[in-house]
Amino acid sequence: MASKSWDKKSWDAAIAVETESTPDRTQCPPDERIRALAKGELSGKNLLQQHVEECEWCAREYKDHARDPELNRLINRSTKAIDVVILAIIIFEIVRHFSQK
C-alpha cells in the first residue's frame, strides 16, 4: 500500500471526496490518534493514513491539526512585533517626558 504525500492539494482532494462516513463517527479513530498522525508522532500508520484519506471528517480534523503549528508561528511573530512596537512607544514617551523638563 503506497502512502500519499500530505500536501495541500492531497488534503483538499481528500476532503472533497464523498465517503460513507457514519454520522456518529463510530468507525473513526479518536482525535488524539489523528492529532498524533498530523504531528508525525506515529510510526506504522498506514491504516490510519488510509482512513484519514477516505473519511471526510477525519481529513478535516487532520488538516486542522496540521495547521496548528503554522498558526502558532504566526501568532508568535505577531506577538513579538506588537511587543517591539509597545516598547518603542514606551521609550518614545520616556524620552519625550524627560526632554520637556
C-alpha positions in Angstrom: 0.0 0.0 0.0 1.6 3.3 -1.1 1.1 6.3 1.1 0.2 9.6 -0.3 2.2 12.7 0.2 0.3 15.0 2.6 0.5 18.3 0.7 -2.4 20.8 0.5 -3.6 19.5 -2.9 -3.9 16.0 -1.5 -5.8 17.2 1.6 -8.2 19.3 -0.4 -8.9 16.3 -2.7 -9.4 14.0 0.3 -11.8 16.4 1.9 -13.8 16.8 -1.3 -14.3 13.1 -1.7 -17.7 11.9 -0.6 -17.3 9.0 1.7 -19.8 6.8 3.5 -18.9 8.0 7.0 -21.3 7.3 9.7 -22.9 10.4 11.1 -22.0 9.3 14.6 -18.4 8.5 13.5 -18.3 5.1 15.2 -15.8 3.8 12.7 -13.4 6.8 13.2 -10.3 6.7 15.3 -10.0 9.0 18.4 -9.0 12.6 17.8 -5.7 12.0 19.8 -4.6 9.5 17.1 -5.4 11.9 14.3 -3.5 14.7 16.1 -0.5 12.4 16.6 -0.6 11.5 12.9 -0.7 15.2 11.9 2.3 15.9 14.2 4.3 13.0 12.9 4.4 11.2 16.2 3.1 7.8 14.9 5.0 5.1 13.1 3.5 2.2 11.2 0.4 4.4 10.5 -0.7 3.0 7.1 -4.3 2.0 8.2 -4.8 5.3 10.0 -3.5 7.3 7.0 -5.8 5.3 4.7 -8.8 6.1 6.9 -7.9 9.8 7.1 -7.6 9.8 3.3 -11.0 8.2 2.9 -13.0 9.9 5.7 -14.1 13.4 5.1 -14.5 14.1 8.9 -11.1 12.8 9.8 -9.4 14.5 6.8 -10.7 17.9 8.1 -9.5 17.1 11.6 -6.1 16.2 10.3 -5.9 19.4 8.3 -6.8 21.4 11.3 -4.2 19.7 13.5 -1.6 20.1 10.8 -2.4 23.8 10.5 -2.0 24.4 14.3 1.8 24.8 14.2 1.6 27.3 11.4 -1.0 29.3 13.3 1.2 29.3 16.4 4.2 30.6 14.5 2.1 33.4 13.0 0.8 34.3 16.5 4.3 34.3 18.0 5.6 36.5 15.2 2.7 38.9 15.6 3.1 39.0 19.4 6.8 39.8 19.0 6.1 42.6 16.6 3.5 44.1 18.9 6.0 43.8 21.8 8.5 45.8 19.8 6.0 48.5 18.9 4.9 48.8 22.5 8.5 49.0 23.7 9.2 51.7 21.1 6.2 53.7 22.2 7.2 53.5 25.9 10.8 54.6 25.1 9.5 57.4 23.0 7.2 58.6 25.8 10.0 58.4 28.4 12.4 60.4 26.2 9.7 62.9 25.4 8.8 63.3 29.1 12.4 63.9 30.1 13.2 66.3 27.2 10.3 68.6 28.2 11.8 69.2 31.7 
